Amino acid sequence: MNNEDREKLGKRAATYRTTIDFDNDFDDEDYSSEEMEQEEENVADQATAARTIKELEAEIHTLKHLENLAGEVRSSGEDR
């Protein structure tokens, strides 16, 4: 991750601390396409638990490790 990406992530992390309202009466027709797109972006930005660059890097490291383990299991043929 380069410095520019880190800076962007830091800014996003600072601005996108939102909660999701799980309204049982949700109807996407109640929202404009722009509002829906913005909310989709907000949810995607919240897909990580990381609040700092260091936490994000640790999360990425863990995910890469899990990806490698999954590949080993698949290659072993004993993934059933």
PyMOL Python script that loads the backbone (N, CA, C, O; Angstrom):
from pymol import cmd

cmd.read_pdbstr("""\
ATOM      1  N   MET A   1       0.859  -1.171   0.000  1.00  0.00           N
ATOM      2  CA  MET A   1       0.000   0.000   0.000  1.00  0.00           C
ATOM      3  C   MET A   1       0.904   1.232   0.000  1.00  0.00           C
ATOM      4  O   MET A   1       1.776   1.377   0.857  1.00  0.00           O
ATOM      5  N   ASN A   2       0.684   2.107  -0.962  1.00  0.00           N
ATOM      6  CA  ASN A   2       1.520   3.303  -1.037  1.00  0.00           C
ATOM      7  C   ASN A   2       0.971   4.408  -0.136  1.00  0.00           C
ATOM      8  O   ASN A   2      -0.130   4.297   0.403  1.00  0.00           O
ATOM      9  N   ASN A   3       1.748   5.464   0.015  1.00  0.00           N
ATOM     10  CA  ASN A   3       1.367   6.552   0.916  1.00  0.00           C
ATOM     11  C   ASN A   3       0.066   7.230   0.507  1.00  0.00           C
ATOM     12  O   ASN A   3      -0.726   7.630   1.360  1.00  0.00           O
ATOM     13  N   GLU A   4      -0.153   7.360  -0.793  1.00  0.00           N
ATOM     14  CA  GLU A   4      -1.390   7.988  -1.266  1.00  0.00           C
ATOM     15  C   GLU A   4      -2.609   7.157  -0.862  1.00  0.00           C
ATOM     16  O   GLU A   4      -3.620   7.702  -0.420  1.00  0.00           O
ATOM     17  N   ASP A   5      -2.505   5.832  -1.017  1.00  0.00           N
ATOM     18  CA  ASP A   5      -3.604   4.948  -0.617  1.00  0.00           C
ATOM     19  C   ASP A   5      -3.838   5.025   0.885  1.00  0.00           C
ATOM     20  O   ASP A   5      -4.980   5.033   1.345  1.00  0.00           O
ATOM     21  N   ARG A   6      -2.766   5.081   1.632  1.00  0.00           N
ATOM     22  CA  ARG A   6      -2.887   5.180   3.096  1.00  0.00           C
ATOM     23  C   ARG A   6      -3.597   6.469   3.496  1.00  0.00           C
ATOM     24  O   ARG A   6      -4.455   6.476   4.379  1.00  0.00           O
ATOM     25  N   GLU A   7      -3.227   7.545   2.838  1.00  0.00           N
ATOM     26  CA  GLU A   7      -3.852   8.825   3.142  1.00  0.00           C
ATOM     27  C   GLU A   7      -5.343   8.793   2.818  1.00  0.00           C
ATOM     28  O   GLU A   7      -6.164   9.264   3.604  1.00  0.00           O
ATOM     29  N   LYS A   8      -5.690   8.233   1.652  1.00  0.00           N
ATOM     30  CA  LYS A   8      -7.096   8.119   1.269  1.00  0.00           C
ATOM     31  C   LYS A   8      -7.867   7.271   2.273  1.00  0.00           C
ATOM     32  O   LYS A   8      -8.976   7.624   2.675  1.00  0.00           O
ATOM     33  N   LEU A   9      -7.269   6.145   2.676  1.00  0.00           N
ATOM     34  CA  LEU A   9      -7.937   5.278   3.635  1.00  0.00           C
ATOM     35  C   LEU A   9      -8.155   5.997   4.955  1.00  0.00           C
ATOM     36  O   LEU A   9      -9.223   5.894   5.557  1.00  0.00           O
ATOM     37  N   GLY A  10      -7.151   6.719   5.398  1.00  0.00           N
ATOM     38  CA  GLY A  10      -7.273   7.463   6.649  1.00  0.00           C
ATOM     39  C   GLY A  10      -8.404   8.468   6.606  1.00  0.00           C
ATOM     40  O   GLY A  10      -9.159   8.608   7.568  1.00  0.00           O
ATOM     41  N   LYS A  11      -8.520   9.168   5.485  1.00  0.00           N
ATOM     42  CA  LYS A  11      -9.596  10.147   5.334  1.00  0.00           C
ATOM     43  C   LYS A  11     -10.957   9.460   5.308  1.00  0.00           C
ATOM     44  O   LYS A  11     -11.908   9.932   5.932  1.00  0.00           O
ATOM     45  N   ARG A  12     -11.046   8.345   4.586  1.00  0.00           N
ATOM     46  CA  ARG A  12     -12.317   7.614   4.533  1.00  0.00           C
ATOM     47  C   ARG A  12     -12.699   7.082   5.904  1.00  0.00           C
ATOM     48  O   ARG A  12     -13.855   7.178   6.318  1.00  0.00           O
ATOM     49  N   ALA A  13     -11.735   6.526   6.596  1.00  0.00           N
ATOM     50  CA  ALA A  13     -12.014   5.963   7.916  1.00  0.00           C
ATOM     51  C   ALA A  13     -12.534   7.038   8.857  1.00  0.00           C
ATOM     52  O   ALA A  13     -13.401   6.777   9.691  1.00  0.00           O
ATOM     53  N   ALA A  14     -12.005   8.236   8.720  1.00  0.00           N
ATOM     54  CA  ALA A  14     -12.431   9.325   9.589  1.00  0.00           C
ATOM     55  C   ALA A  14     -13.835   9.813   9.252  1.00  0.00           C
ATOM     56  O   ALA A  14     -14.557  10.274  10.136  1.00  0.00           O
ATOM     57  N   THR A  15     -14.229   9.716   7.985  1.00  0.00           N
ATOM     58  CA  THR A  15     -15.524  10.269   7.585  1.00  0.00           C
ATOM     59  C   THR A  15     -16.654   9.252   7.534  1.00  0.00           C
ATOM     60  O   THR A  15     -17.821   9.637   7.599  1.00  0.00           O
ATOM     61  N   TYR A  16     -16.344   7.973   7.418  1.00  0.00           N
ATOM     62  CA  TYR A  16     -17.396   6.970   7.256  1.00  0.00           C
ATOM     63  C   TYR A  16     -17.582   6.119   8.500  1.00  0.00           C
ATOM     64  O   TYR A  16     -17.440   4.897   8.445  1.00  0.00           O
ATOM     65  N   ARG A  17     -17.888   6.734   9.587  1.00  0.00           N
ATOM     66  CA  ARG A  17     -18.222   6.007  10.804  1.00  0.00           C
ATOM     67  C   ARG A  17     -19.737   6.086  10.972  1.00  0.00           C
ATOM     68  O   ARG A  17     -20.254   6.835  11.802  1.00  0.00           O
ATOM     69  N   THR A  18     -20.425   5.298  10.166  1.00  0.00           N
ATOM     70  CA  THR A  18     -21.885   5.334  10.173  1.00  0.00           C
ATOM     71  C   THR A  18     -22.429   4.019  10.691  1.00  0.00           C
ATOM     72  O   THR A  18     -21.718   3.017  10.757  1.00  0.00           O
ATOM     73  N   THR A  19     -23.677   4.038  11.051  1.00  0.00           N
ATOM     74  CA  THR A  19     -24.363   2.807  11.422  1.00  0.00           C
ATOM     75  C   THR A  19     -25.421   2.523  10.382  1.00  0.00           C
ATOM     76  O   THR A  19     -25.914   3.430   9.711  1.00  0.00           O
ATOM     77  N   ILE A  20     -25.758   1.279  10.257  1.00  0.00           N
ATOM     78  CA  ILE A  20     -26.763   0.869   9.285  1.00  0.00           C
ATOM     79  C   ILE A  20     -28.087   0.710  10.010  1.00  0.00           C
ATOM     80  O   ILE A  20     -28.163   0.030  11.034  1.00  0.00           O
ATOM     81  N   ASP A  21     -29.119   1.329   9.486  1.00  0.00           N
ATOM     82  CA  ASP A  21     -30.453   1.217  10.060  1.00  0.00           C
ATOM     83  C   ASP A  21     -31.177   0.086   9.341  1.00  0.00           C
ATOM     84  O   ASP A  21     -31.544   0.217   8.173  1.00  0.00           O
ATOM     85  N   PHE A  22     -31.381  -1.023  10.043  1.00  0.00           N
ATOM     86  CA  PHE A  22     -32.062  -2.164   9.449  1.00  0.00           C
ATOM     87  C   PHE A  22     -33.563  -2.009   9.649  1.00  0.00           C
ATOM     88  O   PHE A  22     -34.156  -2.611  10.545  1.00  0.00           O
ATOM     89  N   ASP A  23     -34.150  -1.202   8.809  1.00  0.00           N
ATOM     90  CA  ASP A  23     -35.576  -0.917   8.860  1.00  0.00           C
ATOM     91  C   ASP A  23     -36.331  -2.047   8.167  1.00  0.00           C
ATOM     92  O   ASP A  23     -36.098  -2.325   6.990  1.00  0.00           O
ATOM     93  N   ASN A  24     -37.221  -2.689   8.888  1.00  0.00           N
ATOM     94  CA  ASN A  24     -37.987  -3.796   8.308  1.00  0.00           C
ATOM     95  C   ASN A  24     -38.884  -3.345   7.165  1.00  0.00           C
ATOM     96  O   ASN A  24     -39.291  -4.161   6.337  1.00  0.00           O
ATOM     97  N   ASP A  25     -39.191  -2.071   7.112  1.00  0.00           N
ATOM     98  CA  ASP A  25     -40.053  -1.543   6.061  1.00  0.00           C
ATOM     99  C   ASP A  25     -39.241  -0.921   4.930  1.00  0.00           C
ATOM    100  O   ASP A  25     -39.740  -0.055   4.212  1.00  0.00           O
ATOM    101  N   PHE A  26     -38.009  -1.351   4.771  1.00  0.00           N
ATOM    102  CA  PHE A  26     -37.135  -0.783   3.740  1.00  0.00           C
ATOM    103  C   PHE A  26     -37.713  -1.035   2.358  1.00  0.00           C
ATOM    104  O   PHE A  26     -38.099  -2.155   2.023  1.00  0.00           O
ATOM    105  N   ASP A  27     -37.765   0.007   1.577  1.00  0.00           N
ATOM    106  CA  ASP A  27     -38.220  -0.091   0.189  1.00  0.00           C
ATOM    107  C   ASP A  27     -37.287   0.772  -0.641  1.00  0.00           C
ATOM    108  O   ASP A  27     -37.250   1.993  -0.487  1.00  0.00           O
ATOM    109  N   ASP A  28     -36.535   0.128  -1.521  1.00  0.00           N
ATOM    110  CA  ASP A  28     -35.549   0.885  -2.289  1.00  0.00           C
ATOM    111  C   ASP A  28     -36.181   1.933  -3.202  1.00  0.00           C
ATOM    112  O   ASP A  28     -35.486   2.824  -3.691  1.00  0.00           O
ATOM    113  N   GLU A  29     -37.468   1.838  -3.434  1.00  0.00           N
ATOM    114  CA  GLU A  29     -38.148   2.848  -4.244  1.00  0.00           C
ATOM    115  C   GLU A  29     -38.332   4.156  -3.480  1.00  0.00           C
ATOM    116  O   GLU A  29     -38.684   5.179  -4.066  1.00  0.00           O
ATOM    117  N   ASP A  30     -38.091   4.118  -2.161  1.00  0.00           N
ATOM    118  CA  ASP A  30     -38.193   5.329  -1.352  1.00  0.00           C
ATOM    119  C   ASP A  30     -36.965   6.224  -1.500  1.00  0.00           C
ATOM    120  O   ASP A  30     -36.949   7.345  -0.992  1.00  0.00           O
ATOM    121  N   TYR A  31     -35.942   5.735  -2.191  1.00  0.00           N
ATOM    122  CA  TYR A  31     -34.679   6.457  -2.296  1.00  0.00           C
ATOM    123  C   TYR A  31     -34.320   6.689  -3.756  1.00  0.00           C
ATOM    124  O   TYR A  31     -34.617   5.866  -4.622  1.00  0.00           O
ATOM    125  N   SER A  32     -33.677   7.822  -4.013  1.00  0.00           N
ATOM    126  CA  SER A  32     -33.214   8.094  -5.378  1.00  0.00           C
ATOM    127  C   SER A  32     -32.025   7.189  -5.683  1.00  0.00           C
ATOM    128  O   SER A  32     -31.416   6.622  -4.775  1.00  0.00           O
ATOM    129  N   SER A  33     -31.705   7.060  -6.953  1.00  0.00           N
ATOM    130  CA  SER A  33     -30.564   6.219  -7.326  1.00  0.00           C
ATOM    131  C   SER A  33     -29.270   6.771  -6.731  1.00  0.00           C
ATOM    132  O   SER A  33     -28.372   6.005  -6.379  1.00  0.00           O
ATOM    133  N   GLU A  34     -29.170   8.099  -6.617  1.00  0.00           N
ATOM    134  CA  GLU A  34     -27.979   8.701  -6.022  1.00  0.00           C
ATOM    135  C   GLU A  34     -27.870   8.345  -4.541  1.00  0.00           C
ATOM    136  O   GLU A  34     -26.784   8.038  -4.050  1.00  0.00           O
ATOM    137  N   GLU A  35     -29.006   8.389  -3.828  1.00  0.00           N
ATOM    138  CA  GLU A  35     -29.000   8.033  -2.407  1.00  0.00           C
ATOM    139  C   GLU A  35     -28.638   6.564  -2.210  1.00  0.00           C
ATOM    140  O   GLU A  35     -27.883   6.224  -1.299  1.00  0.00           O
ATOM    141  N   MET A  36     -29.173   5.702  -3.057  1.00  0.00           N
ATOM    142  CA  MET A  36     -28.863   4.272  -2.959  1.00  0.00           C
ATOM    143  C   MET A  36     -27.385   4.027  -3.233  1.00  0.00           C
ATOM    144  O   MET A  36     -26.738   3.251  -2.530  1.00  0.00           O
ATOM    145  N   GLU A  37     -26.857   4.685  -4.247  1.00  0.00           N
ATOM    146  CA  GLU A  37     -25.444   4.518  -4.588  1.00  0.00           C
ATOM    147  C   GLU A  37     -24.552   4.980  -3.437  1.00  0.00           C
ATOM    148  O   GLU A  37     -23.564   4.322  -3.111  1.00  0.00           O
ATOM    149  N   GLN A  38     -24.901   6.107  -2.824  1.00  0.00           N
ATOM    150  CA  GLN A  38     -24.110   6.614  -1.702  1.00  0.00           C
ATOM    151  C   GLN A  38     -24.145   5.640  -0.528  1.00  0.00           C
ATOM    152  O   GLN A  38     -23.115   5.387   0.097  1.00  0.00           O
ATOM    153  N   GLU A  39     -25.310   5.099  -0.228  1.00  0.00           N
ATOM    154  CA  GLU A  39     -25.412   4.142   0.872  1.00  0.00           C
ATOM    155  C   GLU A  39     -24.641   2.863   0.573  1.00  0.00           C
ATOM    156  O   GLU A  39     -24.016   2.291   1.466  1.00  0.00           O
ATOM    157  N   GLU A  40     -24.681   2.412  -0.680  1.00  0.00           N
ATOM    158  CA  GLU A  40     -23.907   1.232  -1.066  1.00  0.00           C
ATOM    159  C   GLU A  40     -22.420   1.481  -0.868  1.00  0.00           C
ATOM    160  O   GLU A  40     -21.700   0.601  -0.397  1.00  0.00           O
ATOM    161  N   GLU A  41     -21.957   2.675  -1.225  1.00  0.00           N
ATOM    162  CA  GLU A  41     -20.555   3.024  -1.019  1.00  0.00           C
ATOM    163  C   GLU A  41     -20.220   3.066   0.463  1.00  0.00           C
ATOM    164  O   GLU A  41     -19.155   2.605   0.873  1.00  0.00           O
ATOM    165  N   ASN A  42     -21.120   3.615   1.269  1.00  0.00           N
ATOM    166  CA  ASN A  42     -20.888   3.671   2.714  1.00  0.00           C
ATOM    167  C   ASN A  42     -20.757   2.273   3.302  1.00  0.00           C
ATOM    168  O   ASN A  42     -19.878   2.024   4.127  1.00  0.00           O
ATOM    169  N   VAL A  43     -21.622   1.367   2.884  1.00  0.00           N
ATOM    170  CA  VAL A  43     -21.566  -0.012   3.382  1.00  0.00           C
ATOM    171  C   VAL A  43     -20.272  -0.676   2.946  1.00  0.00           C
ATOM    172  O   VAL A  43     -19.616  -1.348   3.742  1.00  0.00           O
ATOM    173  N   ALA A  44     -19.903  -0.493   1.692  1.00  0.00           N
ATOM    174  CA  ALA A  44     -18.659  -1.086   1.194  1.00  0.00           C
ATOM    175  C   ALA A  44     -17.458  -0.539   1.947  1.00  0.00           C
ATOM    176  O   ALA A  44     -16.524  -1.284   2.244  1.00  0.00           O
ATOM    177  N   ASP A  45     -17.467   0.739   2.257  1.00  0.00           N
ATOM    178  CA  ASP A  45     -16.361   1.339   2.995  1.00  0.00           C
ATOM    179  C   ASP A  45     -16.273   0.795   4.419  1.00  0.00           C
ATOM    180  O   ASP A  45     -15.199   0.803   5.021  1.00  0.00           O
ATOM    181  N   GLN A  46     -17.379   0.331   4.949  1.00  0.00           N
ATOM    182  CA  GLN A  46     -17.400  -0.200   6.311  1.00  0.00           C
ATOM    183  C   GLN A  46     -17.134  -1.698   6.356  1.00  0.00           C
ATOM    184  O   GLN A  46     -17.246  -2.311   7.418  1.00  0.00           O
ATOM    185  N   ALA A  47     -16.786  -2.293   5.230  1.00  0.00           N
ATOM    186  CA  ALA A  47     -16.598  -3.741   5.160  1.00  0.00           C
ATOM    187  C   ALA A  47     -15.403  -4.224   5.963  1.00  0.00           C
ATOM    188  O   ALA A  47     -15.266  -5.429   6.175  1.00  0.00           O
ATOM    189  N   THR A  48     -14.559  -3.356   6.405  1.00  0.00           N
ATOM    190  CA  THR A  48     -13.419  -3.734   7.219  1.00  0.00           C
ATOM    191  C   THR A  48     -13.628  -3.262   8.647  1.00  0.00           C
ATOM    192  O   THR A  48     -14.280  -2.245   8.885  1.00  0.00           O
ATOM    193  N   ALA A  49     -13.077  -4.000   9.587  1.00  0.00           N
ATOM    194  CA  ALA A  49     -13.154  -3.617  10.989  1.00  0.00           C
ATOM    195  C   ALA A  49     -12.018  -2.666  11.354  1.00  0.00           C
ATOM    196  O   ALA A  49     -12.012  -2.092  12.443  1.00  0.00           O
ATOM    197  N   ALA A  50     -11.068  -2.501  10.455  1.00  0.00           N
ATOM    198  CA  ALA A  50      -9.889  -1.684  10.728  1.00  0.00           C
ATOM    199  C   ALA A  50     -10.255  -0.216  10.892  1.00  0.00           C
ATOM    200  O   ALA A  50     -11.056   0.331  10.134  1.00  0.00           O
ATOM    201  N   ARG A  51      -9.657   0.400  11.888  1.00  0.00           N
ATOM    202  CA  ARG A  51      -9.857   1.828  12.117  1.00  0.00           C
ATOM    203  C   ARG A  51      -8.579   2.621  11.851  1.00  0.00           C
ATOM    204  O   ARG A  51      -8.606   3.850  11.790  1.00  0.00           O
ATOM    205  N   THR A  52      -7.471   1.919  11.696  1.00  0.00           N
ATOM    206  CA  THR A  52      -6.197   2.570  11.402  1.00  0.00           C
ATOM    207  C   THR A  52      -5.506   1.815  10.275  1.00  0.00           C
ATOM    208  O   THR A  52      -5.882   0.692   9.940  1.00  0.00           O
ATOM    209  N   ILE A  53      -4.500   2.443   9.702  1.00  0.00           N
ATOM    210  CA  ILE A  53      -3.721   1.785   8.653  1.00  0.00           C
ATOM    211  C   ILE A  53      -3.065   0.530   9.210  1.00  0.00           C
ATOM    212  O   ILE A  53      -3.041  -0.509   8.549  1.00  0.00           O
ATOM    213  N   LYS A  54      -2.538   0.623  10.411  1.00  0.00           N
ATOM    214  CA  LYS A  54      -1.874  -0.533  11.024  1.00  0.00           C
ATOM    215  C   LYS A  54      -2.857  -1.698  11.182  1.00  0.00           C
ATOM    216  O   LYS A  54      -2.514  -2.844  10.890  1.00  0.00           O
ATOM    217  N   GLU A  55      -4.061  -1.407  11.637  1.00  0.00           N
ATOM    218  CA  GLU A  55      -5.080  -2.451  11.779  1.00  0.00           C
ATOM    219  C   GLU A  55      -5.459  -3.027  10.418  1.00  0.00           C
ATOM    220  O   GLU A  55      -5.652  -4.236  10.287  1.00  0.00           O
ATOM    221  N   LEU A  56      -5.565  -2.171   9.407  1.00  0.00           N
ATOM    222  CA  LEU A  56      -5.907  -2.640   8.069  1.00  0.00           C
ATOM    223  C   LEU A  56      -4.808  -3.548   7.526  1.00  0.00           C
ATOM    224  O   LEU A  56      -5.096  -4.592   6.942  1.00  0.00           O
ATOM    225  N   GLU A  57      -3.560  -3.157   7.714  1.00  0.00           N
ATOM    226  CA  GLU A  57      -2.452  -3.986   7.243  1.00  0.00           C
ATOM    227  C   GLU A  57      -2.458  -5.343   7.941  1.00  0.00           C
ATOM    228  O   GLU A  57      -2.198  -6.366   7.306  1.00  0.00           O
ATOM    229  N   ALA A  58      -2.753  -5.362   9.248  1.00  0.00           N
ATOM    230  CA  ALA A  58      -2.836  -6.626   9.982  1.00  0.00           C
ATOM    231  C   ALA A  58      -3.987  -7.476   9.450  1.00  0.00           C
ATOM    232  O   ALA A  58      -3.854  -8.692   9.306  1.00  0.00           O
ATOM    233  N   GLU A  59      -5.107  -6.836   9.161  1.00  0.00           N
ATOM    234  CA  GLU A  59      -6.265  -7.548   8.618  1.00  0.00           C
ATOM    235  C   GLU A  59      -5.937  -8.146   7.249  1.00  0.00           C
ATOM    236  O   GLU A  59      -6.290  -9.291   6.969  1.00  0.00           O
ATOM    237  N   ILE A  60      -5.273  -7.383   6.412  1.00  0.00           N
ATOM    238  CA  ILE A  60      -4.880  -7.871   5.084  1.00  0.00           C
ATOM    239  C   ILE A  60      -3.930  -9.048   5.218  1.00  0.00           C
ATOM    240  O   ILE A  60      -4.058 -10.037   4.495  1.00  0.00           O
ATOM    241  N   HIS A  61      -2.977  -8.950   6.137  1.00  0.00           N
ATOM    242  CA  HIS A  61      -2.027 -10.047   6.372  1.00  0.00           C
ATOM    243  C   HIS A  61      -2.772 -11.320   6.778  1.00  0.00           C
ATOM    244  O   HIS A  61      -2.482 -12.402   6.268  1.00  0.00           O
ATOM    245  N   THR A  62      -3.719 -11.188   7.686  1.00  0.00           N
ATOM    246  CA  THR A  62      -4.506 -12.340   8.137  1.00  0.00           C
ATOM    247  C   THR A  62      -5.308 -12.935   6.988  1.00  0.00           C
ATOM    248  O   THR A  62      -5.364 -14.155   6.836  1.00  0.00           O
ATOM    249  N   LEU A  63      -5.924 -12.087   6.184  1.00  0.00           N
ATOM    250  CA  LEU A  63      -6.715 -12.576   5.053  1.00  0.00           C
ATOM    251  C   LEU A  63      -5.847 -13.293   4.028  1.00  0.00           C
ATOM    252  O   LEU A  63      -6.262 -14.308   3.468  1.00  0.00           O
ATOM    253  N   LYS A  64      -4.657 -12.781   3.780  1.00  0.00           N
ATOM    254  CA  LYS A  64      -3.745 -13.455   2.849  1.00  0.00           C
ATOM    255  C   LYS A  64      -3.349 -14.821   3.386  1.00  0.00           C
ATOM    256  O   LYS A  64      -3.267 -15.791   2.632  1.00  0.00           O
ATOM    257  N   HIS A  65      -3.102 -14.896   4.696  1.00  0.00           N
ATOM    258  CA  HIS A  65      -2.761 -16.176   5.321  1.00  0.00           C
ATOM    259  C   HIS A  65      -3.926 -17.164   5.175  1.00  0.00           C
ATOM    260  O   HIS A  65      -3.718 -18.324   4.821  1.00  0.00           O
ATOM    261  N   LEU A  66      -5.132 -16.704   5.444  1.00  0.00           N
ATOM    262  CA  LEU A  66      -6.309 -17.568   5.310  1.00  0.00           C
ATOM    263  C   LEU A  66      -6.516 -18.000   3.860  1.00  0.00           C
ATOM    264  O   LEU A  66      -6.911 -19.136   3.597  1.00  0.00           O
ATOM    265  N   GLU A  67      -6.253 -17.105   2.934  1.00  0.00           N
ATOM    266  CA  GLU A  67      -6.369 -17.441   1.516  1.00  0.00           C
ATOM    267  C   GLU A  67      -5.375 -18.543   1.148  1.00  0.00           C
ATOM    268  O   GLU A  67      -5.715 -19.476   0.421  1.00  0.00           O
ATOM    269  N   ASN A  68      -4.153 -18.431   1.652  1.00  0.00           N
ATOM    270  CA  ASN A  68      -3.145 -19.468   1.395  1.00  0.00           C
ATOM    271  C   ASN A  68      -3.563 -20.807   1.991  1.00  0.00           C
ATOM    272  O   ASN A  68      -3.416 -21.848   1.349  1.00  0.00           O
ATOM    273  N   LEU A  69      -4.082 -20.782   3.217  1.00  0.00           N
ATOM    274  CA  LEU A  69      -4.549 -22.020   3.847  1.00  0.00           C
ATOM    275  C   LEU A  69      -5.682 -22.650   3.046  1.00  0.00           C
ATOM    276  O   LEU A  69      -5.711 -23.866   2.854  1.00  0.00           O
ATOM    277  N   ALA A  70      -6.606 -21.828   2.584  1.00  0.00           N
ATOM    278  CA  ALA A  70      -7.725 -22.344   1.786  1.00  0.00           C
ATOM    279  C   ALA A  70      -7.218 -22.980   0.499  1.00  0.00           C
ATOM    280  O   ALA A  70      -7.721 -24.021   0.078  1.00  0.00           O
ATOM    281  N   GLY A  71      -6.232 -22.363  -0.121  1.00  0.00           N
ATOM    282  CA  GLY A  71      -5.645 -22.928  -1.332  1.00  0.00           C
ATOM    283  C   GLY A  71      -4.987 -24.271  -1.071  1.00  0.00           C
ATOM    284  O   GLY A  71      -5.088 -25.187  -1.888  1.00  0.00           O
ATOM    285  N   GLU A  72      -4.311 -24.389   0.071  1.00  0.00           N
ATOM    286  CA  GLU A  72      -3.682 -25.659   0.432  1.00  0.00           C
ATOM    287  C   GLU A  72      -4.728 -26.746   0.652  1.00  0.00           C
ATOM    288  O   GLU A  72      -4.550 -27.883   0.213  1.00  0.00           O
ATOM    289  N   VAL A  73      -5.805 -26.400   1.324  1.00  0.00           N
ATOM    290  CA  VAL A  73      -6.877 -27.373   1.569  1.00  0.00           C
ATOM    291  C   VAL A  73      -7.482 -27.813   0.243  1.00  0.00           C
ATOM    292  O   VAL A  73      -7.699 -29.005   0.025  1.00  0.00           O
ATOM    293  N   ARG A  74      -7.754 -26.865  -0.638  1.00  0.00           N
ATOM    294  CA  ARG A  74      -8.329 -27.204  -1.938  1.00  0.00           C
ATOM    295  C   ARG A  74      -7.382 -28.105  -2.731  1.00  0.00           C
ATOM    296  O   ARG A  74      -7.817 -29.083  -3.338  1.00  0.00           O
ATOM    297  N   SER A  75      -6.107 -27.780  -2.726  1.00  0.00           N
ATOM    298  CA  SER A  75      -5.115 -28.564  -3.469  1.00  0.00           C
ATOM    299  C   SER A  75      -4.946 -29.970  -2.909  1.00  0.00           C
ATOM    300  O   SER A  75      -4.606 -30.900  -3.641  1.00  0.00           O
ATOM    301  N   SER A  76      -5.185 -30.121  -1.610  1.00  0.00           N
ATOM    302  CA  SER A  76      -5.001 -31.429  -0.977  1.00  0.00           C
ATOM    303  C   SER A  76      -6.068 -32.425  -1.412  1.00  0.00           C
ATOM    304  O   SER A  76      -5.864 -33.635  -1.313  1.00  0.00           O
ATOM    305  N   GLY A  77      -7.208 -31.925  -1.893  1.00  0.00           N
ATOM    306  CA  GLY A  77      -8.298 -32.804  -2.283  1.00  0.00           C
ATOM    307  C   GLY A  77      -9.090 -33.328  -1.097  1.00  0.00           C
ATOM    308  O   GLY A  77      -9.970 -34.172  -1.263  1.00  0.00           O
ATOM    309  N   GLU A  78      -8.790 -32.842   0.088  1.00  0.00           N
ATOM    310  CA  GLU A  78      -9.480 -33.294   1.302  1.00  0.00           C
ATOM    311  C   GLU A  78     -10.354 -32.183   1.879  1.00  0.00           C
ATOM    312  O   GLU A  78     -10.449 -32.029   3.096  1.00  0.00           O
ATOM    313  N   ASP A  79     -10.970 -31.435   1.024  1.00  0.00           N
ATOM    314  CA  ASP A  79     -11.775 -30.304   1.469  1.00  0.00           C
ATOM    315  C   ASP A  79     -13.259 -30.623   1.601  1.00  0.00           C
ATOM    316  O   ASP A  79     -14.098 -29.722   1.600  1.00  0.00           O
ATOM    317  N   ARG A  80     -13.574 -31.893   1.712  1.00  0.00           N
ATOM    318  CA  ARG A  80     -14.989 -32.273   1.832  1.00  0.00           C
ATOM    319  C   ARG A  80     -15.320 -32.691   3.219  1.00  0.00           C
ATOM    320  O   ARG A  80     -16.465 -33.044   3.501  1.00  0.00           O
TER     321      ARG A  80
END
""", "prot")
cmd.dss("prot")
cmd.show_as("cartoon", "prot")
cmd.util.cbc("prot")
cmd.orient("prot")
